[in-house]
Amino acid sequence: MVVSYKLYGTSTQSTVTVQDTTWATDTIRLEGTDSIQLVQRVASVEGKEVSKEVYSFEPDFEKRYSAIINPIAAGAQKNGYDFYAGTAYADPGKINDFRPPTQSAFPFYVADDILLKTIVRSNPGLVLWKDGKIVMKWHWKQLPTYEEIKARYLK
């Protein structure tokens, strides 16, 4: 599990146009019976301006994931181990905006930042669990390779 109690970055408001569809429901009597059928149809489609928050992240923080965390995640997933991230309460849009620049192909879960800091005081930090118990914790600057983790801890 990788722990990031904060995803370092900034947000800006952006306005985008989305399609807003209005539906109408018609009641149609079936010929030769007393039954009716409800049929939906598109009444109108209009462009609607929506304000959206767009997030960008510090390049050094992105690099921690793309260059250091992701190779370990890929090795673990390739060998059938679960790999996931825990981060502090974050807008789902923030997490979705974080994935493409970091190429993080694992699930993100949210928790209280104090809880995450209690687990590991590094951002990001890696925690190896086995049967609900912590086996080892690493600061991102002292992270071994997946092969070293596998050889020493995943026997």
Steps between C-alpha positions, in 0.01 A plus 500: 500500500629843414398777740473863393334708765500793255509522122715810449360727235274790415157536349346748259141552393428417138176541309397221266195451281305178551197369316181527705228266374132545582288189467126474442288197572207420274212271591400282208193279497567161347262441212225247565564482877436696816875512570728800477872532447733778616750612236783742571629740238752782492317830530808723467876505527664825606851605592542589865797679659632323810780613730752225571806490724815390317801383702868514418771347714856586594744335255720363781199339664384347169851360449487324838213295363602455138866416564503346849159364603363375165780247427432339839124505437547341157719222642257428782196491271687285246563244776138502618532725804247772576637852473304810590539855626357679799466876493331765710148609422513614141258596232464203260592745224833566670583131507388460137719794397793346690493168313602603143820694576618235748373193309364360827299194402387392845198589713501800732313497829442797728550527874571764762845656461578446870433128459727486196778692678469254788564214259806658335646852523618518142320645199493265324597210718472130429351251746522123459209314661451129559185358661403843637838562662766747393814316391710800397475874423720710272552870437485575127868608502615164641276270303659173380415355159213255466748217448668582833163515678397170341824324592501618860132523602279306255616144560 
